[in-house]
Amino acid sequence: KGKEDAPAQVRENSTNLLQQLELFQLCRGRLAHDGILFLPLPYDFLQQGYALIEEYGDEQGAEGEQKEKNLSVTLNLALNNLGAMNIHLLFEQEKLFVRISCAEPQTTALVENTRAQLDTILQPLGLQRLNIDANGQDPAVALIGLLSPDKSVLDARV
């Protein structure tokens, strides 16, 4: 019986993969319209995950000089053992601001316990501030909110 189910399972898996690829293409196209790069993260340790990358601040200054571009990177993850996490990295004028939001209280506590190590690791990148909170959101919910009209990846809560 297992051999008879194998072709049906392969067809179902193929259909699911195709639907997921179509969804990723739609998300990528919609977000590209807003200047946001959408990158799915297909890693074994993730139930679901993607990165959002947005450049901003390339306007010219008052005297015509080119201002430095800033970069916003958001990782929305559902990790197998840690639950949902949202990591927001803001690179602004050679300074790094980081916010890690965890959905599970035990994950928040674990990240808080590694704060000193994170500070040490991120210091060479110009770390100015590291915030850790318990406001983590499921990646699918975060993506739906982002795809709603008039939304931006830029988050002032960093």
DSSP file with accessible surface (Angstrom, degrees, kcal/mol):
  #  RESIDUE AA STRUCTURE BP1 BP2  ACC     N-H-->O    O-->H-N    N-H-->O    O-->H-N    TCO  KAPPA ALPHA  PHI   PSI    X-CA   Y-CA   Z-CA
    1    1 A K     >        0   0  186      0, 0.0     4,-1.7     0, 0.0     5,-0.2   0.000 360.0 360.0 360.0 -34.2    0.0    0.0    0.0
    2    2 A G  H  >  +     0   0   58      1,-0.2     4,-1.0     2,-0.2     0, 0.0   0.874 360.0  51.7 -61.3 -35.9    2.9    2.4    0.7
    3    3 A K  H  4 S+     0   0  188      1,-0.2    -1,-0.2     2,-0.2     3,-0.1   0.851 107.4  52.4 -70.7 -32.8    4.1    2.1   -2.9
    4    4 A E  H  > S+     0   0  154      1,-0.2     4,-0.6     2,-0.2    -1,-0.2   0.853 109.9  49.1 -69.9 -33.0    0.6    3.0   -4.2
    5    5 A D  H  X S+     0   0   83     -4,-1.7     4,-2.6     1,-0.2     5,-0.2   0.716  93.1  79.5 -77.5 -21.1    0.5    6.1   -2.0
    6    6 A A  H  X S+     0   0   46     -4,-1.0     4,-2.7     1,-0.2     5,-0.2   0.923  92.0  46.5 -58.4 -49.2    3.9    7.3   -3.1
    7    7 A P  H  > S+     0   0   65      0, 0.0     4,-2.5     0, 0.0    -1,-0.2   0.917 114.1  49.2 -61.5 -37.9    2.8    8.8   -6.5
    8    8 A A  H  X S+     0   0   43     -4,-0.6     4,-2.5     2,-0.2    -2,-0.2   0.913 112.2  48.3 -65.0 -40.4   -0.1   10.5   -4.9
    9    9 A Q  H  X S+     0   0   93     -4,-2.6     4,-2.9     2,-0.2     5,-0.2   0.909 111.1  50.4 -66.0 -40.5    2.2   11.9   -2.2
   10   10 A V  H  X S+     0   0   88     -4,-2.7     4,-2.7    -5,-0.2    -2,-0.2   0.927 111.2  48.8 -63.4 -43.4    4.7   13.1   -4.8
   11   11 A R  H  X S+     0   0  159     -4,-2.5     4,-2.5    -5,-0.2    -2,-0.2   0.931 112.9  47.5 -62.1 -43.3    1.9   14.8   -6.7
   12   12 A E  H  X S+     0   0  109     -4,-2.5     4,-2.6     2,-0.2    -2,-0.2   0.931 113.2  47.6 -65.3 -44.3    0.6   16.5   -3.6
   13   13 A N  H  X S+     0   0   81     -4,-2.9     4,-2.5     1,-0.2    -1,-0.2   0.903 112.5  49.9 -62.7 -40.5    4.1   17.6   -2.5
   14   14 A S  H  X S+     0   0   67     -4,-2.7     4,-2.6    -5,-0.2    -2,-0.2   0.911 111.1  49.0 -64.3 -42.1    4.8   18.9   -6.1
   15   15 A T  H  X S+     0   0   72     -4,-2.5     4,-2.6     2,-0.2    -2,-0.2   0.930 112.1  48.5 -63.2 -44.0    1.5   20.9   -6.0
   16   16 A N  H  X S+     0   0   77     -4,-2.6     4,-2.3     2,-0.2    -2,-0.2   0.911 112.1  48.9 -62.9 -42.4    2.3   22.4   -2.6
   17   17 A L  H  X S+     0   0  101     -4,-2.5     4,-2.6     2,-0.2    -2,-0.2   0.924 111.3  49.6 -63.5 -43.2    5.8   23.4   -3.8
   18   18 A L  H  X S+     0   0   97     -4,-2.6     4,-2.5     2,-0.2    -2,-0.2   0.925 111.0  49.4 -62.2 -42.6    4.4   25.0   -6.9
   19   19 A Q  H  X S+     0   0  109     -4,-2.6     4,-2.4     1,-0.2    -1,-0.2   0.906 111.2  50.0 -63.7 -39.6    1.8   26.9   -4.9
   20   20 A Q  H  X S+     0   0   95     -4,-2.3     4,-2.6     2,-0.2    -2,-0.2   0.918 110.3  49.5 -66.3 -41.9    4.5   28.1   -2.5
   21   21 A L  H  X S+     0   0   88     -4,-2.6     4,-2.4     2,-0.2    -2,-0.2   0.911 110.8  50.1 -62.3 -42.1    6.7   29.2   -5.4
   22   22 A E  H  X S+     0   0   97     -4,-2.5     4,-2.4     2,-0.2    -2,-0.2   0.920 110.8  49.8 -61.6 -42.7    3.8   31.1   -7.0
   23   23 A L  H  X S+     0   0   91     -4,-2.4     4,-2.8     1,-0.2     5,-0.2   0.930 110.3  50.1 -62.0 -44.1    3.1   32.8   -3.6
   24   24 A F  H  X S+     0   0   49     -4,-2.6     4,-2.9     1,-0.2    -1,-0.2   0.906 110.4  50.2 -61.3 -41.2    6.8   33.8   -3.3
   25   25 A Q  H  X S+     0   0  140     -4,-2.4     4,-2.5     2,-0.2    -1,-0.2   0.910 111.4  48.2 -64.3 -41.4    6.8   35.3   -6.8
   26   26 A L  H  X S+     0   0  128     -4,-2.4     4,-2.6     2,-0.2     5,-0.2   0.928 113.8  46.8 -63.8 -44.5    3.6   37.3   -6.0
   27   27 A C  H  X S+     0   0    3     -4,-2.8     4,-2.8     2,-0.2     5,-0.3   0.931 112.4  50.1 -62.2 -45.3    5.1   38.5   -2.8
   28   28 A R  H  X S+     0   0  109     -4,-2.9     4,-2.3    -5,-0.2    -2,-0.2   0.926 113.3  46.0 -60.5 -44.5    8.4   39.4   -4.4
   29   29 A G  H  X S+     0   0   45     -4,-2.5     4,-1.3    -5,-0.2    -1,-0.2   0.928 114.4  46.6 -64.8 -44.9    6.6   41.3   -7.2
   30   30 A R  H  X S+     0   0   81     -4,-2.6     4,-0.6     1,-0.2     3,-0.2   0.933 116.7  43.5 -64.6 -44.5    4.3   43.2   -4.9
   31   31 A L  H ><>S+     0   0    0     -4,-2.8     5,-2.4    -5,-0.2     3,-1.0   0.853 106.1  61.2 -73.1 -31.7    7.0   44.2   -2.5
   32   32 A A  H ><5S+     0   0   59     -4,-2.3     3,-1.9    -5,-0.3    -1,-0.2   0.865  95.6  63.1 -61.2 -32.9    9.4   45.1   -5.3
   33   33 A H  H 3<5S+     0   0  159     -4,-1.3    -1,-0.3     1,-0.3    -2,-0.2   0.831 105.8  45.3 -58.8 -30.8    6.9   47.7   -6.3
   34   34 A D  T <<5S-     0   0   59     -3,-1.0    -1,-0.3    -4,-0.6    -2,-0.2   0.272 125.5-103.2 -94.7   7.5    7.6   49.3   -2.8
   35   35 A G  T < 5S+     0   0   50     -3,-1.9    20,-0.6     1,-0.3     2,-0.5   0.739  79.8 132.9  79.2  23.3   11.4   48.9   -3.2
   36   36 A I  E   < -A   54   0A   4     -5,-2.4     2,-0.5    18,-0.1    -1,-0.3  -0.919  50.3-142.2-113.4 129.5   11.6   45.9   -0.9
   37   37 A L  E     -A   53   0A  78     16,-3.2    16,-2.2    -2,-0.5     2,-0.5  -0.795  15.3-156.8 -89.4 125.3   13.5   42.8   -1.8
   38   38 A F  E     -A   52   0A   1     -2,-0.5    14,-0.2    14,-0.2   -10,-0.1  -0.910  12.7-179.4-105.6 121.1   11.8   39.6   -0.6
   39   39 A L  E     -A   51   0A  58     12,-2.8    12,-2.8    -2,-0.5     2,-0.1  -0.944  19.0-143.0-124.4 110.8   14.0   36.6    0.0
   40   40 A P  E     -A   50   0A  39      0, 0.0    10,-0.3     0, 0.0     8,-0.0  -0.421  11.5-144.8 -65.7 146.4   12.5   33.3    1.1
   41   41 A L        -     0   0   33      8,-2.8     2,-1.6    -2,-0.1     5,-0.1  -0.849  14.7-173.2-116.6  94.1   14.8   31.4    3.5
   42   42 A P        +     0   0  116      0, 0.0     2,-0.3     0, 0.0     8,-0.0  -0.474  27.3 148.0 -90.0  68.7   14.4   27.6    2.9
   43   43 A Y    >   -     0   0  127     -2,-1.6     3,-1.7     1,-0.1    -2,-0.1  -0.794  54.4-126.2-105.0 150.0   16.5   26.2    5.7
   44   44 A D  T 3  S+     0   0  159     -2,-0.3    -1,-0.1     1,-0.3    36,-0.0   0.802 108.7  57.2 -61.6 -32.8   15.8   22.9    7.6
   45   45 A F  T 3  S+     0   0  118     34,-0.1    35,-2.3    35,-0.1     2,-0.4   0.485  98.0  78.5 -81.2   0.8   15.8   24.6   11.0
   46   46 A L  E <   - B   0  79A  16     -3,-1.7    33,-0.2    33,-0.2     3,-0.2  -0.911  55.6-166.7-111.2 134.1   13.0   26.9    9.9
   47   47 A Q  E    S-     0   0A 136     31,-3.3     2,-0.3    -2,-0.4    32,-0.2   0.843  89.6 -12.4 -74.4 -37.4    9.3   26.0    9.6
   48   48 A Q  E    S+ B   0  78A  70     30,-1.3    30,-3.0    -3,-0.1    -1,-0.4  -0.967  77.1 155.2-159.2 146.7    9.0   29.3    7.7
   49   49 A G  E     + B   0  77A   8     -2,-0.3    -8,-2.8    28,-0.2     2,-0.3  -0.927   8.8 170.8-174.8 149.3   11.2   32.3    7.1
   50   50 A Y  E     -AB  40  76A   4     26,-1.8    26,-2.5    -2,-0.3     2,-0.4  -0.979  22.7-131.8-157.2 159.3   12.0   35.2    4.8
   51   51 A A  E     -AB  39  75A   7    -12,-2.8   -12,-2.8    -2,-0.3     2,-0.4  -0.915  11.4-158.2-115.2 143.6   14.2   38.3    4.7
   52   52 A L  E     -AB  38  74A   5     22,-2.6    22,-2.6    -2,-0.4     2,-0.4  -0.992  11.0-171.3-120.3 128.1   13.0   41.7    3.7
   53   53 A I  E     +AB  37  73A  45    -16,-2.2   -16,-3.2    -2,-0.4     2,-0.4  -0.982   6.9 174.3-126.1 130.1   15.6   44.2    2.5
   54   54 A E  E     -AB  36  72A  22     18,-2.5    18,-2.8    -2,-0.4     2,-0.4  -0.996  16.3-154.9-139.5 128.9   15.0   47.9    1.9
   55   55 A E  E     + B   0  71A 115    -20,-0.6     2,-0.3    -2,-0.4    16,-0.2  -0.824  26.1 159.8 -97.1 143.6   17.4   50.7    1.0
   56   56 A Y  E     + B   0  70A  45     14,-2.1    14,-3.3    -2,-0.4    -2,-0.0  -0.962  37.9  61.2-153.9 168.6   16.4   54.3    1.8
   57   57 A G        +     0   0    8     -2,-0.3    -1,-0.1    12,-0.2    14,-0.0   0.757  53.8 133.1  85.5  27.0   17.9   57.7    2.4
   58   58 A D        +     0   0   78     -3,-0.1    11,-0.1    11,-0.1     9,-0.1   0.176  33.5 124.9 -97.0  21.0   19.4   58.3   -1.1
   59   59 A E        -     0   0  111      9,-0.1     8,-1.3     7,-0.1     2,-0.2  -0.365  67.7-104.8 -71.5 160.4   18.0   61.8   -1.4
   60   60 A Q  B     -F   66   0B 125      6,-0.2     6,-0.2     1,-0.1    -1,-0.1  -0.609  34.4-120.6 -86.8 146.1   20.4   64.6   -2.1
   61   61 A G    >   -     0   0   14      4,-3.2     3,-1.7    -2,-0.2    -1,-0.1  -0.095  36.8 -86.1 -74.5-178.6   21.3   67.0    0.7
   62   62 A A  T 3  S+     0   0  111      1,-0.3    -1,-0.1     2,-0.1    -2,-0.1   0.832 128.3  45.1 -61.8 -33.0   20.8   70.8    0.7
   63   63 A E  T 3  S-     0   0  178      2,-0.1    -1,-0.3     1,-0.0     3,-0.1   0.134 123.5 -98.4-100.8  19.3   24.1   71.5   -1.0
   64   64 A G  S <  S+     0   0   41     -3,-1.7    -2,-0.1     1,-0.3     2,-0.1   0.422  77.1 141.0  84.4  -2.6   23.7   68.8   -3.7
   65   65 A E        -     0   0   98      1,-0.1    -4,-3.2    -5,-0.1     2,-0.5  -0.457  58.6-109.8 -75.1 148.4   25.9   66.2   -1.9
   66   66 A Q  B     -F   60   0B 118     -6,-0.2    -6,-0.2    -2,-0.1     2,-0.2  -0.646  31.1-136.2 -78.2 124.9   24.7   62.6   -2.1
   67   67 A K        -     0   0  108     -8,-1.3     2,-0.1    -2,-0.5    -1,-0.0  -0.494  29.1 -96.8 -78.3 153.4   23.5   61.4    1.3
   68   68 A E        -     0   0  101     -2,-0.2     2,-0.2     1,-0.1    -9,-0.1  -0.444  38.3-117.9 -70.6 138.5   24.5   57.9    2.4
   69   69 A K        -     0   0   95     -2,-0.1     2,-0.3   -11,-0.1   -12,-0.2  -0.531  25.7-150.0 -76.2 145.1   22.1   55.1    1.8
   70   70 A N  E     -B   56   0A  17    -14,-3.3   -14,-2.1    -2,-0.2     2,-0.4  -0.773   6.2-142.7-111.4 160.0   20.7   53.3    4.8
   71   71 A L  E     -BC  55  91A  55     20,-2.4    20,-3.3    -2,-0.3     2,-0.5  -0.985   9.4-165.4-132.4 132.6   19.6   49.7    4.9
   72   72 A S  E     -BC  54  90A   0    -18,-2.8   -18,-2.5    -2,-0.4     2,-0.5  -0.976  10.8-177.6-115.4 124.1   16.8   48.0    6.7
   73   73 A V  E     -BC  53  89A  21     16,-3.0    16,-3.6    -2,-0.5     2,-0.5  -0.992   1.6-174.1-124.1 125.0   16.9   44.2    7.0
   74   74 A T  E     -BC  52  88A  13    -22,-2.6   -22,-2.6    -2,-0.5     2,-0.6  -0.982   7.9-163.6-121.4 128.1   14.0   42.2    8.6
   75   75 A L  E     -BC  51  87A  45     12,-3.1    12,-2.8    -2,-0.5     2,-0.6  -0.958   4.0-169.6-107.9 117.5   14.1   38.5    9.2
   76   76 A N  E     +BC  50  86A   9    -26,-2.5   -26,-1.8    -2,-0.6     2,-0.4  -0.953  21.4 173.4-108.8 114.8   10.7   37.0   10.0
   77   77 A L  E     -BC  49  85A  17      8,-3.2     8,-2.9    -2,-0.6     2,-0.5  -0.929  37.1-162.3-129.6 146.3   11.3   33.4   11.2
   78   78 A A  E     -BC  48  84A   4    -30,-3.0   -31,-3.3    -2,-0.4   -30,-1.3  -0.937  30.1-160.4-120.8  99.9    9.4   30.5   12.6
   79   79 A L  E  >  -BC  46  83A  22      4,-2.5     4,-1.8    -2,-0.5   -33,-0.2  -0.620  21.7-125.1 -86.6 144.2   12.1   28.3   14.1
   80   80 A N  T  4 S+     0   0   73    -35,-2.3    -1,-0.1    -2,-0.3   -34,-0.1   0.871 106.0  19.8 -54.6 -43.7   11.5   24.7   14.8
   81   81 A N  T  4 S+     0   0  157    -36,-0.3    -1,-0.2     2,-0.1   -35,-0.1   0.567 129.3  43.5-106.9 -10.2   12.5   24.8   18.5
   82   82 A L  T  4 S-     0   0   60      1,-0.3    22,-0.4    25,-0.0    21,-0.2   0.492  92.4-138.0-115.4  -9.0   12.2   28.5   19.4
   83   83 A G  E  <  -C   79   0A  21     -4,-1.8    -4,-2.5    20,-0.1    -1,-0.3  -0.354  55.6  -8.4  82.2-162.7    8.9   29.6   17.8
   84   84 A A  E     +C   78   0A  12     -6,-0.3    19,-2.5    52,-0.1    20,-0.5  -0.467  63.5 174.0 -75.9 138.2    8.4   32.9   15.9
   85   85 A M  E     -CD  77 102A  15     -8,-2.9    -8,-3.2    17,-0.2     2,-0.5  -0.994  17.9-160.6-141.6 142.9   11.1   35.5   15.9
   86   86 A N  E     -CD  76 101A  14     15,-2.6    15,-3.0    -2,-0.3     2,-0.5  -0.996  10.0-170.3-123.3 123.0   11.4   38.9   14.1
   87   87 A I  E     -CD  75 100A  32    -12,-2.8   -12,-3.1    -2,-0.5     2,-0.5  -0.971   1.6-168.6-118.4 120.2   14.8   40.3   13.8
   88   88 A H  E     -CD  74  99A   4     11,-3.0    11,-2.3    -2,-0.5     2,-0.5  -0.951   2.2-172.4-114.3 121.5   15.1   43.9   12.5
   89   89 A L  E     -CD  73  98A  33    -16,-3.6   -16,-3.0    -2,-0.5     2,-0.5  -0.966   1.5-170.1-113.0 125.5   18.5   45.3   11.6
   90   90 A L  E     -CD  72  97A  21      7,-2.9     7,-2.4    -2,-0.5     2,-0.7  -0.968   4.2-166.4-119.3 114.0   18.8   49.0   10.8
   91   91 A F  E     +CD  71  96A  67    -20,-3.3   -20,-2.4    -2,-0.5     2,-0.4  -0.908  20.5 166.5-100.2 110.0   22.1   50.1    9.3
   92   92 A E  E >   - D   0  95A  63      3,-2.8     3,-1.1    -2,-0.7   -22,-0.1  -0.971  64.2 -21.4-134.3 117.3   22.1   53.9    9.4
   93   93 A Q  T 3  S-     0   0  129     -2,-0.4    -1,-0.1     1,-0.3     3,-0.1   0.920 126.4 -50.2  50.7  51.5   25.1   56.1    8.9
   94   94 A E  T 3  S+     0   0  162      1,-0.2     2,-0.4    -3,-0.0    -1,-0.3   0.701 118.3 113.4  61.4  23.4   27.5   53.3    9.8
   95   95 A K  E <   -D   92   0A  92     -3,-1.1    -3,-2.8     2,-0.0     2,-0.5  -0.939  57.0-142.9-121.8 147.6   25.6   52.5   13.0
   96   96 A L  E     -De  91 127A   1     30,-2.5    32,-3.4    -2,-0.4    33,-1.2  -0.941  13.2-174.7-116.2 129.6   23.7   49.4   13.7
   97   97 A F  E     -De  90 129A  32     -7,-2.4    -7,-2.9    -2,-0.5     2,-0.4  -0.987  11.7-169.6-120.2 130.7   20.4   49.2   15.6
   98   98 A V  E     -De  89 130A   3     31,-2.8    33,-2.9    -2,-0.4     2,-0.4  -0.968  13.1-176.3-127.8 136.6   18.9   45.8   16.3
   99   99 A R  E     -De  88 131A  13    -11,-2.3   -11,-3.0    -2,-0.4     2,-0.5  -0.997   5.6-168.6-129.5 126.5   15.6   44.7   17.6
  100  100 A I  E     -De  87 132A  13     31,-2.9    33,-2.5    -2,-0.4     2,-0.5  -0.974   5.9-171.1-115.0 118.4   14.8   41.0   18.3
  101  101 A S  E     -De  86 133A   3    -15,-3.0   -15,-2.6    -2,-0.5     2,-0.4  -0.952   2.9-167.4-113.4 126.3   11.2   40.2   19.0
  102  102 A C  E     -D   85   0A   0     31,-2.3    34,-1.7    -2,-0.5   -17,-0.2  -0.897  18.3-155.5-114.7 141.9   10.3   36.7   20.2
  103  103 A A  S    S+     0   0   39    -19,-2.5   -18,-0.1    -2,-0.4    -1,-0.1   0.795  80.0  65.7 -83.3 -30.0    6.8   35.2   20.4
  104  104 A E  S  > S-     0   0   80    -20,-0.5     4,-2.3   -22,-0.4     3,-0.4  -0.797  75.6-140.5 -99.7 133.6    7.6   32.7   23.1
  105  105 A P  H  > S+     0   0   92      0, 0.0     4,-2.4     0, 0.0     5,-0.2   0.880 104.3  52.7 -57.7 -39.6    8.5   33.8   26.7
  106  106 A Q  H  > S+     0   0  129      2,-0.2     4,-2.2     1,-0.2     5,-0.1   0.856 108.9  50.2 -67.6 -31.1   11.2   31.1   27.0
  107  107 A T  H  > S+     0   0    3     -3,-0.4     4,-2.7     2,-0.2     5,-0.2   0.914 108.9  51.5 -70.5 -41.6   12.8   32.3   23.7
  108  108 A T  H  X S+     0   0   20     -4,-2.3     4,-2.6     1,-0.2    -2,-0.2   0.935 111.3  48.0 -58.3 -45.0   12.8   35.9   24.9
  109  109 A A  H  X S+     0   0   50     -4,-2.4     4,-2.2     2,-0.2    -2,-0.2   0.910 111.0  51.0 -63.4 -41.3   14.6   34.7   28.1
  110  110 A L  H  X S+     0   0   87     -4,-2.2     4,-0.8     2,-0.2    -2,-0.2   0.931 112.0  46.0 -62.2 -45.5   17.1   32.7   26.1
  111  111 A V  H >< S+     0   0   13     -4,-2.7     3,-0.9     1,-0.2    -2,-0.2   0.915 110.9  53.3 -65.6 -40.6   17.9   35.6   23.9
  112  112 A E  H >< S+     0   0   75     -4,-2.6     3,-1.4     1,-0.3     4,-0.3   0.894 105.3  55.4 -59.3 -38.7   18.2   38.0   26.9
  113  113 A N  H 3< S+     0   0  134     -4,-2.2    -1,-0.3     1,-0.3    -2,-0.2   0.700 109.7  46.4 -68.3 -19.9   20.7   35.5   28.5
  114  114 A T  T <X S+     0   0   42     -3,-0.9     4,-2.6    -4,-0.8    -1,-0.3   0.283  79.4 109.6-103.1  10.7   22.8   35.8   25.4
  115  115 A R  H <> S+     0   0   72     -3,-1.4     4,-2.9     1,-0.2     5,-0.2   0.885  76.2  51.5 -54.3 -45.7   22.7   39.6   25.2
  116  116 A A  H  > S+     0   0   71     -4,-0.3     4,-2.2     1,-0.2    -1,-0.2   0.914 111.8  46.9 -61.8 -41.4   26.3   40.1   26.2
  117  117 A Q  H  > S+     0   0  123     -3,-0.2     4,-2.6     2,-0.2    -1,-0.2   0.909 112.2  50.1 -67.1 -40.8   27.5   37.6   23.5
  118  118 A L  H  X S+     0   0   43     -4,-2.6     4,-2.7     2,-0.2     5,-0.2   0.921 109.3  52.0 -62.1 -43.5   25.3   39.3   20.9
  119  119 A D  H  X S+     0   0   51     -4,-2.9     4,-1.5    -5,-0.2    -2,-0.2   0.930 111.5  47.0 -56.5 -46.0   26.7   42.7   21.9
  120  120 A T  H  < S+     0   0  106     -4,-2.2    -2,-0.2     1,-0.2    -1,-0.2   0.915 114.2  46.5 -63.3 -44.4   30.3   41.4   21.5
  121  121 A I  H  < S+     0   0  116     -4,-2.6    -1,-0.2     1,-0.2    -2,-0.2   0.893 118.2  41.5 -66.5 -39.0   29.5   39.8   18.1
  122  122 A L  H ><>S+     0   0   26     -4,-2.7     3,-1.4    -5,-0.2     5,-1.1   0.621  90.7  87.7 -88.1 -12.7   27.7   42.8   16.7
  123  123 A Q  G ><5S+     0   0  106     -4,-1.5     3,-2.3     1,-0.3     4,-0.3   0.902  83.3  56.5 -56.4 -43.7   30.1   45.5   18.1
  124  124 A P  G 3 5S+     0   0  114      0, 0.0    -1,-0.3     0, 0.0    -2,-0.1   0.751 101.5  59.7 -62.7 -17.9   32.4   45.4   15.1
  125  125 A L  G < 5S-     0   0  100     -3,-1.4    -2,-0.2    -4,-0.2    -3,-0.1   0.375 128.1 -96.7 -88.8   3.7   29.4   46.2   12.9
  126  126 A G  T < 5 -     0   0   20     -3,-2.3   -30,-2.5     1,-0.2    -3,-0.2   0.775  51.1-167.5  90.2  29.6   28.8   49.5   14.7
  127  127 A L  E   < +e   96   0A   9     -5,-1.1   -30,-0.2    -4,-0.3    -1,-0.2  -0.259  19.3 165.6 -56.4 125.1   26.2   48.3   17.2
  128  128 A Q  E     +     0   0A 109    -32,-3.4     2,-0.3     1,-0.4   -31,-0.2   0.705  66.0   8.9-105.8 -38.7   24.5   51.3   18.9
  129  129 A R  E     -e   97   0A 115    -33,-1.2   -31,-2.8     2,-0.0     2,-0.5  -0.989  52.5-167.6-150.8 138.4   21.5   49.6   20.4
  130  130 A L  E     -e   98   0A   9     -2,-0.3     2,-0.4   -33,-0.2   -31,-0.2  -0.982  13.9-174.2-126.4 114.8   20.1   46.1   20.9
  131  131 A N  E     -e   99   0A  53    -33,-2.9   -31,-2.9    -2,-0.5     2,-0.4  -0.915   4.3-170.4-109.8 138.6   16.5   45.7   22.0
  132  132 A I  E     +e  100   0A  18     -2,-0.4     2,-0.3   -33,-0.2   -31,-0.2  -0.996  17.3 160.1-127.3 128.7   14.9   42.4   22.9
  133  133 A D  E     -e  101   0A  34    -33,-2.5   -31,-2.3    -2,-0.4     3,-0.2  -0.866  47.6-117.1-142.0 177.0   11.2   42.1   23.5
  134  134 A A  S    S+     0   0   63     -2,-0.3   -33,-0.1   -33,-0.2   -26,-0.0  -0.102  80.4 104.9-107.3  32.7    8.3   39.7   23.6
  135  135 A N        +     0   0   99    -35,-0.1   -32,-0.2   -49,-0.1    -1,-0.2   0.009  45.7 152.5-102.9  28.1    6.4   41.1   20.6
  136  136 A G        -     0   0   18    -34,-1.7     2,-0.4    -3,-0.2   -34,-0.2  -0.211  26.8-157.8 -62.0 149.5    7.3   38.4   18.1
  137  137 A Q        -     0   0   93    -36,-0.3   -52,-0.2   -60,-0.1   -60,-0.2  -0.972  25.8 -99.3-132.9 142.3    4.9   37.7   15.3
  138  138 A D     >  -     0   0   70     -2,-0.4     4,-2.5     1,-0.1     5,-0.2  -0.329  35.4-124.4 -56.9 137.5    4.3   34.7   13.1
  139  139 A P  H  > S+     0   0    0      0, 0.0     4,-2.4     0, 0.0     5,-0.2   0.868 109.8  52.7 -56.2 -38.0    6.0   35.3    9.7
  140  140 A A  H  > S+     0   0   33      2,-0.2     4,-2.5     1,-0.2     5,-0.2   0.926 110.4  47.3 -65.5 -41.8    2.8   34.7    7.8
  141  141 A V  H  > S+     0   0   75      1,-0.2     4,-2.4     2,-0.2    -1,-0.2   0.921 112.1  50.5 -64.8 -42.5    0.9   37.3    9.8
  142  142 A A  H  X S+     0   0   14     -4,-2.5     4,-2.0     1,-0.2    -1,-0.2   0.906 111.3  48.9 -62.1 -40.2    3.8   39.8    9.4
  143  143 A L  H  X S+     0   0   17     -4,-2.4     4,-2.4    -5,-0.2    -2,-0.2   0.919 109.3  51.2 -68.3 -41.6    3.8   39.3    5.7
  144  144 A I  H  X S+     0   0  117     -4,-2.5     4,-0.8     1,-0.2    -2,-0.2   0.931 110.9  49.5 -61.4 -42.4    0.0   39.7    5.4
  145  145 A G  H >< S+     0   0   30     -4,-2.4     3,-0.6     1,-0.2    -1,-0.2   0.895 111.6  49.0 -62.8 -37.2    0.3   43.0    7.3
  146  146 A L  H 3< S+     0   0   17     -4,-2.0     5,-0.3     1,-0.2    -1,-0.2   0.856 106.6  55.0 -71.5 -34.7    3.1   44.1    5.1
  147  147 A L  H 3< S+     0   0   49     -4,-2.4    -1,-0.2    -5,-0.1    -2,-0.2   0.612  86.3 103.1 -77.0 -10.1    1.2   43.3    1.9
  148  148 A S  S X< S-     0   0   44     -4,-0.8     3,-0.8    -3,-0.6    -3,-0.0  -0.373  89.6 -86.6 -66.6 151.8   -1.7   45.5    3.0
  149  149 A P  T 3  S+     0   0   99      0, 0.0    -1,-0.1     0, 0.0    -2,-0.0  -0.208 108.4  19.9 -59.8 150.8   -1.8   48.9    1.3
  150  150 A D  T 3  S+     0   0  168      1,-0.2     2,-0.3    -3,-0.1    -3,-0.1   0.773  91.2 132.9  63.3  31.9    0.2   51.8    2.8
  151  151 A K    <   -     0   0  113     -3,-0.8     2,-0.3    -5,-0.3    -1,-0.2  -0.833  34.5-167.3-110.1 153.4    2.6   49.6    4.8
  152  152 A S        -     0   0   64     -2,-0.3    -5,-0.0     2,-0.2  -116,-0.0  -0.967  29.0-132.7-135.5 153.5    6.4   49.9    4.9
  153  153 A V  S    S+     0   0   12     -2,-0.3    -1,-0.1     2,-0.1     2,-0.0   0.801  80.2 103.2 -72.6 -28.1    9.1   47.7    6.3
  154  154 A L        -     0   0   72    -82,-0.1     2,-0.5     1,-0.1    -2,-0.2  -0.336  56.3-168.5 -60.1 131.2   10.7   50.7    8.0
  155  155 A D    >   -     0   0   45      1,-0.1     3,-1.1    -2,-0.0    -1,-0.1  -0.968  20.5-160.1-130.5 118.0    9.8   50.4   11.7
  156  156 A A  T 3  S+     0   0  109     -2,-0.5    -1,-0.1     1,-0.2    -2,-0.1   0.548  81.5  80.5 -74.9  -5.4   10.4   53.3   14.1
  157  157 A R  T 3         0   0  144    -58,-0.0    -1,-0.2     0, 0.0     0, 0.0   0.451 360.0 360.0 -82.6   2.3   10.3   51.0   17.1
  158  158 A V    <         0   0   11     -3,-1.1   -60,-0.1   -59,-0.1   -59,-0.1   0.067 360.0 360.0 -61.1 360.0   13.9   49.8   16.7
